[in-house]
Amino acid sequence: MELLLLRHAQPLWIDNGLCIDNPPLTELGFRQAALLGKRMARERLDNIYVSPLLRTRQTAEPILSVLKRAEVIEPWLEEIRSPIWHGSPAERASKAYEQERSLPGRERWNGLAGGEPVKDFIARIHLGAENFLAEHGVYRLEHELPIWQIDNPGERIACVAHAGTNSTVICHLLGLSPTPWEWERFVLGHASITKLEAFKIGDGYVFALSPLSDLEHIPREDRTN
């Protein structure tokens, strides 16, 4: 089994100095998405799923078009829910993120004031991933190690989602303990491709990570994080 985790292209978080909630892509982001679509044209995929947020849906459009697939939204793929800053000065958001990064590690589980706590986000993604994988015949075995039962080892799935969501899924499948800084632990570029591939061992399957944040389809001058 292979799971391709695609991150959305560059979003327009700030316009005329003001914050945008649930932003569209930038002009560069649309170019990145088009290049990602061309790259994904050569992939054989059984299923493609998309986060409900606008930036992921716009990123997925070229992929779905070239592969002639309908959009299938998976609500659990949604990124951590930020505070409502729409229309606020950009400095308000940048100051909040700066303050959050300066906190001691354990305090960062609370996340940004007014937003979804990181601990709740991690729990939401873990539960969503477990239910999603079970629908595809993938179950964590009762084992202290991250060993899985996979009913359809030849299946290939792509999810168009976010840095936080994708990083949390990586940790979940590899059996890594979560942290409040999943976004920094795995640096995933805009419109990047990360692959988790299952391989057989004696008592089940385990997942290998390779590549992480593949950006070979994006010219270096157009790469962003």
N, C-alpha and C positions, 0 to 999 in steps of 0.2 A: 504493500500500500504506500502511496505517496500523497502527502499533503503539501500543497503549494500555498504559502502565505504571502499575499501580495499587499504591499502598503499603498495607500492612496497617493496620488501626485500632489504637487505643492498647492496648498490652499491659500485663499486670500483672507488671512486672519485680520488684517488691518486695512481699512480703506479711508483715505483722507484723515488719518490720525485717529480713527474710531474703531473699536472692536466690532467684529462680526461673529455672532453665534451661528453655528452650522454653516460655515462659509462655503462658497463655490470654489472652483479651482482658479488659479491665476492663469494668465496667458501662457506662461512657461509651463504651468501644471497641465494645461490641455495638450501641449506639445509632448510632455513626458508621458501622458496617458496614451497618446497616439502611438508613441514608440513602444510602449509596453504592449499595446494591442498587436502591433506587428510581431513583436517577440513571441507572444503567446499563440500566434497563429499556427505555429508548428507543434504545439502541444496537443497530445491526445488526453482529453479530460472527460471523465464520466459525469461530473457535476461541478457547477460553479455557483458560489454563494456570495452575497454582497451584504455589507453592513447597511443599515437604513439611512445613514447620514449622507448629505448631499455630495461631499467630496469623494466618497467611495463610489457612489452611484455614477458620478460623472467619470471617474477613473475606469469603471467597469464597462462603460458604454462601448468603447472601441473593441474591447475583448469580446463582449457578447455579440457585437456586430460581425466581426471577422469569423467567429466560430458559429454564428447563426443560432444563438441560444437566447432564451427569454430570461429576463431578470428574475432572480429568486432571492428575496430578502430574508436574511437570518437576523432577527432582532438582537440576539445575544452577542453578536459581533461588534455592537456599538462601543465606541471608545469611552473612557472614563468621562463622566458628566461634569463639565466645568461649571463654575459659578455663572450666573446670568450677567454677562458683561456687555450685551449688545448695545451699541451706541455710546458706551463709556470711552473715555480717553484711553489710548493704548498704554499710557504710562501706568494706569491702574492695574492692568493685567501683568505687565512686566515687573512691577514692584511686588505683586503678590507671588509670582513665581520665584523671584529673587529671595524673598523672605522664606518661602517654603524650602528652598534648597539649602538655606543656612541653618535649618533646624537639625537637632540631633536625630540620628537614624530612626530611633523608635517613635519619635514624635511625628515623623513623616507619614505614618500609617493613617493619620487623620486627614491628610490631603489638604486641599485649598479650602479656606473658610467659605461656606456657602455652596461648595461642590460635593460630589460623591466622595466619601472617604475611600482611600486606597484599599483598605482592608475589605470594604464592601465590594469594590470593583473586582478585586482578585477573586472573592467568593462567587460573584456573579459570573465571571468568565469560567471559573472551574466548573460550576454547575452547568452552565450552558454548553461547555465543551463535552462534559460527560454525557449529557443527554444527546447532543449532536452525534458524537462518536457511536453511542449505543444504537442510534437509528441506522448507522452504517455498519453495524456488526463489529464494533471495536469496544472491548471491555478491559478494564484494568483487572488483572488477576489478583486474588487474595495472596499477596506476596509482599515482603518488605522492599523488594526491588521493583523498579518500574517495568514490569513485564506484562504484556498485553495478549489477549486473545483477539485474533482478527479473522473474521469469517470470510472476507473477500480480499485476500492479499494483493490481488491485481488491480484494485480500484485506485483511481487517481482523482483527487479533489482539489479544487482551488477555492480559496476564500480571499475576497478583496476587503481588507479591513484596515487596521490602524497599528501604530507602533506599540501602544500599550497592550491592545488585544493580542496581537501576534506574539509579542514577547512573553505574555502570560501563557499562551498556548504552548509555546516552545518549552517553557519551564515545566508545564503540566505533563507533557508527553515524555520529556527527558527525566522526569522525577526530581527536578531541582526545587529546593525550597524557595518560596516567593520572597521578594523584598519590596520595600516601598519605592524602589528606584528601577523598576523594570525597564523604563524608557531609556535610562542611561546604561543599563547593563548590556542590552543588545542594541547597537546603533543600526537602525534600519532606515535607509535612505528613501526619499519619495519615489514612488513607482518601482520599488525594488521587489525582488523575488527571493524568498527564503523557502528552502525545501526540507521537509522531514520525511525520511524514507524508512520504512520498517524492514527489518531483516530477521530471519528465523534463527532462534537458538533452541536448545533442547526442550524447554518447557513453555515456549510461546514466542512472542515477537518483542523486539525492542526497537526504539527509534534512533536513527542517526541524523545529525544536522549537517547538511551540506548541499548547496552553499548557504551562507548567511548574507542577506542583503546584496544579491547579485544585481549589479548595475551596468553590466557590459553593453546593454542595449541603449544606454543613455550616454551621449557625449560628455566628456569630463566637465566641460564648461557649463553644461546644463544640469549637473547633479546638485541636489540640495537635500538637506536633512530636516 
